[in-house]
Structure formats: C-alpha cells, structure tokens
Amino acid sequence: MSAQTIRDGPNRDIYLKKCDEGCKHVQAVIALARRRAGVLWALLRDNRVFTPVLPVAQAA
C-alpha cells in the first residue's frame, strides 16, 4: 500500500515520517492507531466532545 492512498493531513504526515524512519507499512499504521487511541482516551478521560479543526488555507 502506498502513501498516496492516505488522504492529506496530519495522519499522512505521521505515516510518511514513520516510513522515512524505516518502519514498514504495518508498523506505521499501528503507530497511527496508537495515536488515535490516545486521543480517544483523552477525550473520554476529560469528558469532552471531539471538534475537528478545519485546515487553514495557505496563502498563494
């Protein structure tokens, strides 16, 4: 599976960083899953609702 199948955004950046560090695809996906689990745990712990942050448009 290539990095092109992952949408742009912070998850793709983390995936590409892990691949550049020499991790295989499965290891990079596991790292993303652990990060997502950490975010979910923090939301549950703090009794908060997830609100997505919209990406800021880059100036041309």
Secondary structure, DSSP 4 states (H G I P E B T S, - for coil): --GGGSPSSHHHHHHHHHHHTT--HHHHHHHHHHHHHHHHHHHHHHT----PPPPPPPP-
